[in-house]
Amino acid sequence: MPKRNFEAQSVSPEDAAFVRAFVIHDDPAIIAFNKPSGLPVQTRNAEDRTLDRLMAAFAKSNGKRPRLVHRLDAQTSGVIIAGKTQPAAAALSAAFAGRDMHKRYITLVSGQPFHGEEGVIDIALSRYQSKPGLDLMRAARPGDEKPQPATTRWKVLASAGNVQLLAMAPETGRMHQIRVHLSLAGRPILGDPYYGGATTLAGQATRLMLHASRLEGPHPNGGRFDYHAPLPDDFMRVLKVAGFDLASLGDRV
């Protein structure tokens, strides 16, 4: 992520309490959050209420604050981490760049059940401008500039008619990768307005039904970390509306 200069800024007591409520792990090198859907990680406007700006709530006495080292879409909930020192942030960023971070997402999609219990979507993607100010991704086409290889593993966790509960493991980190890959597979994510998932289960899926449930990787101070964020209440509610037996899901989610 690009560096942003918020060291001189502060946040209100209300915003500080807001962001502290999402902390799921805190040690000298890493702070991890269970980000809620609807909170952007970063925007072009430095005054927006973003997770990046709210890092000021954890600033040290010298003004230095944790630095986020990856992104989640604004409507995606779940695990996101920041390095609490410059060396920690650099080490974590290098682990992401070296594909030594293992990510697991839970998602709800519309469409027929998959053939088989697990598989791989391996489709190169390219960025395009859907309209002024809106960049999206699509399957790479001949002549596209800078097409990017993209690989996503999927596994079926449960099925309820034409709604499927999946675990996703992206092996590359392209923008909107899971969203566009599932759309190309004919199973768009519920509540996704850009990739064919506008279906909302009679208005119940009012957000993108994508949750970053787990992140595992090398800890800057040695060993490996493994952070988990349980599904939020709004996600569980939509599962129930869709007809899933929550008790039978157990620890699969």
C-alpha positions in Angstrom: 0.0 0.0 0.0 1.2 3.5 -0.7 2.4 5.5 2.3 0.1 8.1 3.7 1.2 10.9 6.0 -1.3 10.9 8.9 1.3 11.1 11.7 0.3 14.6 12.5 -3.4 13.8 12.5 -5.5 12.5 15.3 -8.9 10.9 15.7 -11.9 11.7 17.9 -12.5 9.6 21.0 -15.6 8.2 19.2 -13.5 7.1 16.2 -10.8 5.7 18.5 -13.4 3.5 20.3 -14.9 2.5 17.0 -11.7 1.1 15.6 -10.4 -0.4 18.8 -13.6 -2.6 18.9 -12.4 -4.4 15.8 -8.9 -5.4 17.2 -8.5 -9.2 17.2 -4.8 -9.3 17.9 -2.1 -6.9 19.2 1.6 -7.5 19.8 4.8 -5.4 19.4 5.0 -6.1 15.7 1.4 -6.7 14.4 -2.1 -5.4 15.0 -4.9 -7.3 13.4 -8.5 -6.3 12.9 -11.9 -7.8 11.9 -12.9 -5.0 9.6 -16.6 -4.4 9.2 -18.3 -4.3 5.8 -18.7 -0.7 4.7 -15.5 0.7 6.1 -13.1 1.6 3.3 -9.4 0.8 3.9 -8.3 3.9 2.0 -9.7 6.5 -0.4 -8.4 9.4 -2.4 -9.8 11.9 0.1 -7.6 12.0 3.2 -10.4 13.3 5.3 -12.7 10.3 4.7 -13.3 7.9 7.6 -11.1 5.0 6.5 -9.2 2.3 8.4 -6.0 3.8 7.2 -6.9 7.2 8.8 -8.1 5.5 11.9 -4.7 4.0 12.5 -3.9 7.3 14.2 -5.8 5.9 17.2 -2.8 3.6 17.8 -0.1 6.2 17.3 2.9 6.2 19.6 4.1 9.3 21.5 6.4 10.2 18.6 3.4 10.2 16.2 4.3 7.0 14.4 1.3 4.8 13.8 0.8 1.2 12.4 0.9 0.9 8.6 -1.6 -1.3 6.8 0.2 -3.7 4.4 -2.7 -5.0 2.3 -6.2 -4.1 1.3 -9.8 -5.4 1.5 -12.6 -3.9 -0.6 -14.8 -1.5 1.4 -17.7 -4.0 1.4 -15.6 -7.0 2.3 -15.4 -7.8 6.0 -12.7 -9.7 7.9 -9.0 -10.0 8.8 -6.7 -7.2 7.8 -3.3 -6.5 9.5 -0.9 -3.6 10.0 2.8 -3.5 10.9 3.4 -1.6 14.1 7.0 -0.7 13.2 8.6 0.1 9.9 10.7 -3.1 9.9 7.5 -5.1 10.7 5.5 -3.5 7.9 8.4 -4.1 5.4 8.6 -7.8 6.4 4.9 -8.3 6.1 4.8 -6.5 2.7 7.6 -8.7 1.5 5.6 -11.8 2.6 2.6 -10.6 0.6 4.8 -9.9 -2.4 6.4 -13.3 -2.1 3.1 -15.1 -1.8 3.9 -16.4 1.6 0.6 -15.2 3.0 -2.2 -17.7 3.0 -5.7 -16.2 2.8 -9.1 -17.8 3.2 -12.4 -16.1 2.4 -16.0 -17.2 2.9 -18.5 -16.2 0.3 -22.1 -16.7 -0.7 -22.8 -17.0 -4.4 -25.9 -17.5 -6.6 -26.1 -20.1 -9.3 -26.2 -23.9 -9.7 -24.1 -26.1 -7.6 -20.5 -26.7 -8.8 -19.6 -30.0 -10.4 -17.3 -31.4 -7.7 -16.4 -30.3 -4.2 -13.4 -28.2 -5.0 -11.4 -26.8 -7.9 -9.3 -24.0 -9.3 -10.2 -20.9 -11.4 -7.1 -19.9 -13.4 -8.1 -16.9 -15.6 -5.8 -13.9 -16.4 -7.3 -10.6 -15.6 -6.9 -7.0 -16.8 -8.1 -3.7 -15.5 -10.5 -1.5 -17.5 -12.5 1.6 -16.8 -16.2 0.8 -16.7 -17.0 4.5 -16.6 -15.1 7.6 -15.6 -13.7 7.1 -12.1 -14.7 3.4 -11.9 -11.9 0.8 -12.5 -13.0 -2.8 -12.7 -11.4 -6.1 -13.7 -12.3 -8.5 -16.5 -10.9 -11.6 -18.2 -7.9 -10.5 -20.1 -8.5 -9.9 -23.8 -6.0 -9.8 -26.7 -4.6 -6.3 -26.8 -5.2 -5.5 -23.2 -2.3 -3.7 -21.5 -0.6 -5.5 -18.6 -2.8 -8.7 -18.3 -2.2 -10.3 -14.9 -2.2 -14.0 -14.2 -4.7 -14.9 -11.5 -5.4 -18.1 -9.7 -8.2 -18.8 -7.1 -8.9 -22.1 -5.4 -12.5 -22.8 -4.3 -14.2 -25.4 -2.1 -17.9 -26.0 -1.5 -18.8 -25.8 2.2 -22.6 -26.1 1.8 -25.4 -25.7 -0.7 -29.0 -24.5 -0.4 -30.6 -24.7 -3.8 -29.2 -22.0 -6.0 -27.1 -20.4 -3.2 -23.7 -21.9 -2.5 -21.4 -21.3 0.5 -17.8 -21.4 -0.6 -14.3 -21.1 0.9 -11.9 -19.3 -1.4 -8.1 -19.2 -1.4 -6.6 -16.7 -3.8 -3.1 -17.6 -4.8 -2.5 -14.2 -6.4 -3.6 -10.8 -5.2 -5.3 -9.1 -8.1 -7.9 -6.4 -7.5 -11.4 -7.9 -7.2 -9.9 -11.3 -8.1 -12.4 -13.5 -6.2 -15.4 -11.4 -7.3 -14.5 -11.4 -11.0 -13.4 -15.1 -11.0 -16.7 -16.2 -9.5 -18.6 -14.1 -11.9 -16.8 -15.6 -14.8 -17.6 -19.0 -13.4 -21.3 -18.2 -13.5 -21.7 -17.9 -9.7 -21.5 -14.2 -8.8 -21.3 -13.2 -5.2 -24.6 -12.1 -3.6 -24.8 -8.4 -3.2 -22.1 -7.6 -5.8 -23.3 -4.7 -7.9 -20.4 -4.7 -10.4 -19.9 -8.4 -11.3 -23.4 -9.7 -11.8 -24.3 -10.4 -8.2 -27.1 -7.9 -7.7 -29.3 -10.7 -6.3 -30.0 -9.8 -2.7 -32.3 -12.6 -1.4 -35.4 -10.3 -1.2 -33.3 -7.4 0.1 -31.6 -9.4 2.8 -28.1 -9.4 1.3 -27.5 -5.7 1.5 -23.7 -5.9 1.3 -21.2 -7.9 -0.7 -21.3 -11.3 0.8 -17.5 -11.8 1.1 -15.6 -12.2 4.3 -11.9 -12.6 4.9 -12.0 -15.3 7.5 -8.4 -16.2 8.0 -4.9 -15.0 7.3 -1.8 -17.0 8.0 1.8 -16.1 7.4 5.3 -15.4 8.7 5.6 -13.2 11.8 8.2 -10.5 11.7 9.6 -11.6 15.1 9.8 -15.3 14.1 7.5 -18.2 13.7 4.1 -17.8 11.9 0.8 -16.2 12.9 -2.7 -17.4 12.1 -5.5 -14.9 12.7 -9.2 -15.8 12.3 -12.3 -13.5 12.2 -15.7 -15.2 12.7 -18.5 -14.4 10.3 -20.3 -11.2 11.3 -23.9 -11.2 12.4 -25.2 -9.7 9.1 -23.5 -12.6 7.2 -25.0 -15.2 9.5 -28.4 -13.7 9.1 -28.2 -14.0 5.3 -27.1 -17.6 5.7 -30.2 -18.3 7.7 -32.5 -16.5 5.2 -30.9 -18.5 2.3 -31.9 -21.7 4.1 -28.6 -22.9 5.5 -28.6 -24.9 8.8 -26.2 -22.9 10.8 -25.8 -25.6 13.5 -24.6 -28.1 10.8 -22.0 -25.7 9.5 -19.9 -26.1 12.6 -16.3 -25.0 12.3 -16.4 -25.1 8.5 -16.8 -21.3 8.5 
